[in-house]
Amino acid sequence: MQPIDYAIIISFLAASTLFGLWQGRSNKQTSDYFLGGHKLPWFAVMLSVVATETSVLTFVSVPGLAYRGDWTFLQLSFGYIVGRILVSFILLPAYFKHGVTSIYEVIGMRFGPGIQKTASGIFLITRILGDGIRFLATGVIVQVVTGWPLWLCVLIIGMVTLIYTISGGLRTVVWLDSFQFGLYLAGGFISIGYVLMHIGMPLPEIFSSLYEAGKLRVIDTDPHLFTHPLSFVSAFVGGTLLSLSSHGVDYLMVQRILGCKGLGSARKAMIGSGIFVLFQFALFLLAGSLIYLFMHGAPATKDREFTSFIVNVLPAGLKGVLLAGILSAAMSTLSSSINALAASTVTDLLKGNASLTASRFISIGWAAVLIGIALVFNENDKSIVMLGLEIASFTYGGLLGLFLLSRSSREFHSTSLIAGLLASTGVVFLLKFLGLAWTWYIAVSVIVNLLVTLLIEALQSKKSNTKLS
């Protein structure tokens, strides 16, 4: 790292902070702070969704997956597009019809405030665990760049992110995400261009070498569908249900969609984000494959392949631009999480009884929790991107089942619904113990949720009928 690299990084982070402080002037009430006043353009929301869900994981893990293996991770994104189409036509209409701030208000309208708080609680737990991993991933990047201890990197990034998040709210988060998306996407193109210019091989020979090495394989025909998460059927079904859950019943993603001007704009942002994710994954998998060829397949520390390439190979100045993009894009996910956690707390748990100032203090509290969670996690032998997706799969099935039940005209008792939620989460621990691929967790837990809820409901109805007779 040269002085010019540090200057670029510091300038960009300072500009992000100042932009948040400037945008904070337009936040007059909590609806401005949490939903941007429903005035956010769909294209900015679309880019924000992509930046939020993939920023850290894309830079840290996806190129590494291609460096160490192939492109089979891309199979998940095929399902992502299908899942978002389902969200657009099954769930989004209800959210806009009722004009909710939190999607769990729909559950409250249908099943009562107790179930609404339960659903919100599940979201909060999932987010602090999943985004604790994202904090860890961000810290990994900063550690590679600076050589500082991982815990110090987590604290620094957490504090910088918090400043512009509590100042500007969702409007700042969305617009910064959009800019950051363009910046780190450019980073992928720059890295690919640099390798192609310096690898000393013609383009046909490059792709021929990668093909012969098995680095360009996309479809995994492994017949072990239930134990191998990236077998095609497993990855496609898992990707579809993961996207249906993450972008339909996880408030982190849906919050910015609710900031759109109407249902039509929301659908454009939702479906468009799936297409952009597919393109983005392909871009960074290609970067990982080319870096593998450039480095002659030299052993590299897991999840540090791309950042190590940037720090050790790219020239000064260019290195700073890419690292600034990586850090700011990583921070976009964390800022989105802080804002979404605070919004769900205020709307679902406090019933909207919180001022703008109180909402900002709640944001500070959740930021402290996220930093604490990140400090407890350690890197293990599993890719960070896969660990993050697996954590989400533990609770998404229960939430998705609950939203599907809300579409039914049938009445349900609270005990039946809570029993279904608990069973759907508990069964995932059993599935993990049995060795089932994580891409099937959501499918099985949704089925268990529906069956247990209907079974308990039937038993209660039978018991009531017996008393009456």
Buried (B, 14 or more C-beta within 10 A) or exposed (E): BEEBBBEBBEEBBEBBBEBBBEBBEBBEEBBBBBBBBBEBBBEBBBBBBBBBBBBBBBBBBBBBBBBBBBBBBBBBBBBBBBBBBBBBEBBBEBBBEEEBBBBBBBBBBBBBBEBBBBBBBBBBBBBBBBBBBBBBBBBBBBBBBBEEEBEEBBBBBBEBBBBBBBBBBBBBBBBBBBBBBBBBBEBBEBBBEBBBEEBEBEEEEBBEBBEEBEBBBBBBEBEEBBEBBBBBBBBBBBBBBBBBBBBBBBBBBBBBBBBBBEBEBBBBBBBBBBBBBBEBBBBBBBBBBBBBBBBEEEEBEBBBBBBBBBBEBBEEEBBBBBBBBBBBBBBBBBBBBBBBBBBBBBBBBEEEEBEBEBBBEBBEEBBEBBBBBBBEBEBEEEBBBBBBBBBBBBBBBBBBBBBBBBEEEEEBBEEBBBBBBBBBBBBBEEBBEEEBBBBBBBBBBBBBBBBBBBBBBEEBEEEEEEEEE
